[in-house]
Amino acid sequence: MKNLRCDAVIIGGGAAGMAAALELDAAGFSCAIIEREDHLGGILMQCIHNGFGLHEFSEELTGPEFAERFIERVAQSKIAVYLNTTVTGFNAAPSGSAAEQSACKELFCVSPAGALQIQSRAVILAMGCRERNRGNVRIPGARPAGVYTAGFAQRLVNIEGCIPGREVVIIGSGDIGLIMARRMTWVGCKVKAVVEIMPYPAGLTRNIVQCLRDFDIPLYLSSMTTSIFGNDRVEGVEVTPMENGVVIPEKRFRIDCDTVLLSVGLVPENELSKAAGVELNGATNGPLVDSNLMTNIDGVFASGNVLHVHDLVDWVAEESRRAGRYAAEWLQGRRPEPQIRVKTGSNVRYVNPVRINPRRENQVYLRSLVVKNDAVLELRLDKRLIRSVKHRHVQPSEMINLKITPADFGGLNAGFDSCLEFSIN
Ligand SMILES: Cc1cc2nc3c(=O)[nH]c(=O)nc-3n(C[C@H](O)[C@H](O)[C@H](O)COP(=O)(O)OP(=O)(O)OC[C@H]3O[C@@H](n4cnc5c(N)ncnc54)[C@H](O)[C@@H]3O)c2cc1C
C-alpha cells in the first residue's frame, strides 16, 4: 500500500473541490484532490448548455468552460491531483489522544496504482450529489428498458454521443429534466410532456421558459405518474391529475412514448461522511455545519452539492472558497468562536449553516417551502424581530442567499444559548 501525507485532502474534484483546494494552496498548505473520474470538473463536464458563471465571471459560460477556468488554475498550483482514484474509507478519528485524533485523519483509496492511504490534518468533503431514481419515487408498473435518470441520459447524449430513445416523457420538473427536454428536442426526439406531482415546477423559472415554453413542451403540474407501460421496452405512461393533493382516477390519461427520463431530485453523496461519524441534516441530507462550514468533526469541512443541492454553480464556488479559507484558518490553529443556533420557522425548508457567528459576517443559504409573491423573510433573535427582507417572489427551487453581519444584532446580546429563527411570511 502506498502512503501519502499532506495538510488537507479534498474528496471530489468538481467545482467545489477545486475552489476549496485553490484557497488552501494559496494559503501555503499542501493539499490533494482525490477524484474518481479520469478528469476534474465533476458534473459540469456533461452540462454543455450555457448559463454558468454569470455571478462568478460576469459572463455566460457552458459547464466545461466554467470548469476549465478552475482546472487551469489547479494545473498552475502545487495541488496534487489523483484521478481515477476513489475514496472508499474515511477514518476521521484514528486511535490516540484527542489532540492526535484532531491532528490526523485517514483516507483509504483505490487508485490505478493500487491501494493508497492518505493521512491529513484537515479534510474537505466535496463529493457532490446523485440522482434519485425510480426506486426512490416508487412509480408502479412494469420494468421495461428505456427508463433513465435525466442526468444519465445527459451523459449518454453529451459525452457518449448516444441518443437513448425517440419519444420522451420526463417525470419531474427538476432542472436536469428541463435541460434534457430541450436537449432531446435539439437531437431530434419528440418530448411529449413533463409531468410534475407538485403544483409548481421544481426547476428554475429561467429553465421553464427557455427549455419548455420556447419549445411548446407541455408541463402537467399537480399530476402523478401512476404507471409505466411496456414489457421489453417502454410503451407509455399513465398520468393521473390531482386536486388538493388527491388523485382523480377518472381523469387519468395515457401518453405513448418509448423513453422515460426521471428528474425527481438529487441527494447529497454522504455515505463516506456517515461512515466517518459526520452528523447529517435531515432537511438537506448533507452534513450539519457551523458558520465555518465545519462539521461536528474537528477539521472536517463540507461544501458544494454534498452539503446541500445548489441551483447555481456560482454559489458552489463561493461557498467552497470559504470552506477552503476556513480550513486554512483551522490549520493555522484558529478555532471557531462561540456561535448561536439557527432555527427554521414557518415556510422555511432549511437554512445552511445551522450555527452562525454574531461577531463575523456570515453567508447564509436557505430555501422556501412555499411559492409566494411579495414575501418577507424575517429573522428573529430569541423571538425578537431583528431584520426583515422583502422578496418579490420566492419558490422552493430558487435558493435565497443572505449576508448576516454583526450590525444585524445591534446592541443585542446574542449569547451561547440564543437562537436565530428564519421564517417567510
Ligand atoms: C444537469 C445539471 C444542469 C445544471 N445546470 C446549471 C446551470 O445552468 N447553471 C448553473 O450555474 N449550475 C447548474 N448546475 C449546477 C452545478 O453545475 C452544480 O451545482 C455544481 O457543478 C456542483 O459541483 P460539486 O463540486 O458540488 O459537485 P460535482 O460536480 O458533482 O463534483 C463532485 C465530484 O466528486 C467526485 N466523487 C464523489 N465521490 C467520490 C469518492 N468517494 N472518491 C473520489 N471522488 C468522488 C465525483 O466523481 C465528482 O467529480 C447544473 C447541474 C446539473 C446536474
The ligand as an SDF file (V2000), in Angstrom:
LIG
                    3D

 53 58  0  0  0  0  0  0  0  0999 V2000
  -27.7210   18.6380  -15.2640 C   0  0  0  0  0  0  0  0  0  0  0  0
  -27.3050   19.8350  -14.4760 C   0  0  0  0  0  0  0  0  0  0  0  0
  -27.5040   21.1020  -15.0010 C   0  0  0  0  0  0  0  0  0  0  0  0
  -27.0540   22.2260  -14.3190 C   0  0  0  0  0  0  0  0  0  0  0  0
  -27.2280   23.4500  -14.8840 N   0  0  0  0  0  0  0  0  0  0  0  0
  -26.6940   24.5370  -14.2700 C   0  0  0  0  0  0  0  0  0  0  0  0
  -26.7420   25.8240  -14.9030 C   0  0  0  0  0  0  0  0  0  0  0  0
  -27.3090   26.0040  -15.9820 O   0  0  0  0  0  0  0  0  0  0  0  0
  -26.1510   26.8610  -14.2730 N   0  0  0  0  0  0  0  0  0  0  0  0
  -25.5180   26.6960  -13.0740 C   0  0  0  0  0  0  0  0  0  0  0  0
  -24.9420   27.6660  -12.5570 O   0  0  0  0  0  0  0  0  0  0  0  0
  -25.4920   25.4960  -12.4490 N   0  0  0  0  0  0  0  0  0  0  0  0
  -26.0510   24.4130  -12.9980 C   0  0  0  0  0  0  0  0  0  0  0  0
  -25.9930   23.1880  -12.3900 N   0  0  0  0  0  0  0  0  0  0  0  0
  -25.4650   23.0920  -11.0040 C   0  0  0  0  0  0  0  0  0  0  0  0
  -23.9290   22.9990  -10.8860 C   0  0  0  0  0  0  0  0  0  0  0  0
  -23.3720   22.5180  -12.0700 O   0  0  0  0  0  0  0  0  0  0  0  0
  -23.5490   22.0890   -9.7470 C   0  0  0  0  0  0  0  0  0  0  0  0
  -24.2330   22.5110   -8.5930 O   0  0  0  0  0  0  0  0  0  0  0  0
  -22.0310   22.0810   -9.4320 C   0  0  0  0  0  0  0  0  0  0  0  0
  -21.2640   21.8780  -10.5820 O   0  0  0  0  0  0  0  0  0  0  0  0
  -21.7540   21.0000   -8.3660 C   0  0  0  0  0  0  0  0  0  0  0  0
  -20.3940   20.9930   -8.0140 O   0  0  0  0  0  0  0  0  0  0  0  0
  -19.8490   19.9840   -6.9010 P   0  0  0  0  0  0  0  0  0  0  0  0
  -18.3610   20.0780   -6.9740 O   0  0  0  0  0  0  0  0  0  0  0  0
  -20.5010   20.2260   -5.6100 O   0  0  0  0  0  0  0  0  0  0  0  0
  -20.3130   18.5150   -7.3500 O   0  0  0  0  0  0  0  0  0  0  0  0
  -19.8700   17.6120   -8.5930 P   0  0  0  0  0  0  0  0  0  0  0  0
  -19.6530   18.4180   -9.8100 O   0  0  0  0  0  0  0  0  0  0  0  0
  -20.8610   16.5150   -8.6670 O   0  0  0  0  0  0  0  0  0  0  0  0
  -18.4420   17.0330   -8.1390 O   0  0  0  0  0  0  0  0  0  0  0  0
  -18.3040   16.0210   -7.1720 C   0  0  0  0  0  0  0  0  0  0  0  0
  -17.1220   15.1590   -7.5840 C   0  0  0  0  0  0  0  0  0  0  0  0
  -16.8110   14.2610   -6.5310 O   0  0  0  0  0  0  0  0  0  0  0  0
  -16.3980   13.0340   -7.1120 C   0  0  0  0  0  0  0  0  0  0  0  0
  -16.5480   11.9900   -6.0800 N   0  0  0  0  0  0  0  0  0  0  0  0
  -17.7060   11.6470   -5.4150 C   0  0  0  0  0  0  0  0  0  0  0  0
  -17.4610   10.6670   -4.5170 N   0  0  0  0  0  0  0  0  0  0  0  0
  -16.1260   10.3860   -4.6140 C   0  0  0  0  0  0  0  0  0  0  0  0
  -15.2600    9.4640   -3.9530 C   0  0  0  0  0  0  0  0  0  0  0  0
  -15.7270    8.6310   -2.9850 N   0  0  0  0  0  0  0  0  0  0  0  0
  -13.9440    9.4400   -4.2820 N   0  0  0  0  0  0  0  0  0  0  0  0
  -13.4560   10.2990   -5.2450 C   0  0  0  0  0  0  0  0  0  0  0  0
  -14.2280   11.1820   -5.9130 N   0  0  0  0  0  0  0  0  0  0  0  0
  -15.5470   11.2330   -5.5980 C   0  0  0  0  0  0  0  0  0  0  0  0
  -17.3380   12.8700   -8.3080 C   0  0  0  0  0  0  0  0  0  0  0  0
  -16.8250   11.9910   -9.2520 O   0  0  0  0  0  0  0  0  0  0  0  0
  -17.4320   14.3180   -8.8180 C   0  0  0  0  0  0  0  0  0  0  0  0
  -16.4730   14.5860   -9.8190 O   0  0  0  0  0  0  0  0  0  0  0  0
  -26.4310   22.0590  -13.0560 C   0  0  0  0  0  0  0  0  0  0  0  0
  -26.2560   20.7860  -12.5050 C   0  0  0  0  0  0  0  0  0  0  0  0
  -26.6950   19.6810  -13.2050 C   0  0  0  0  0  0  0  0  0  0  0  0
  -26.5030   18.3110  -12.5850 C   0  0  0  0  0  0  0  0  0  0  0  0
  1  2  1  0
  2  3  1  0
  2 52  2  0
  3  4  2  0
  4  5  1  0
  4 50  1  0
  5  6  2  0
  6  7  1  0
  6 13  1  0
  7  8  2  0
  7  9  1  0
  9 10  1  0
 10 11  2  0
 10 12  1  0
 12 13  2  0
 13 14  1  0
 14 15  1  0
 14 50  1  0
 15 16  1  0
 16 17  1  0
 16 18  1  0
 18 19  1  0
 18 20  1  0
 20 21  1  0
 20 22  1  0
 22 23  1  0
 23 24  1  0
 24 25  2  0
 24 26  1  0
 24 27  1  0
 27 28  1  0
 28 29  2  0
 28 30  1  0
 28 31  1  0
 31 32  1  0
 32 33  1  0
 33 34  1  0
 33 48  1  0
 34 35  1  0
 35 36  1  0
 35 46  1  0
 36 37  1  0
 36 45  1  0
 37 38  2  0
 38 39  1  0
 39 40  1  0
 39 45  2  0
 40 41  1  0
 40 42  2  0
 42 43  1  0
 43 44  2  0
 44 45  1  0
 46 47  1  0
 46 48  1  0
 48 49  1  0
 50 51  2  0
 51 52  1  0
 52 53  1  0
M  END
$$$$
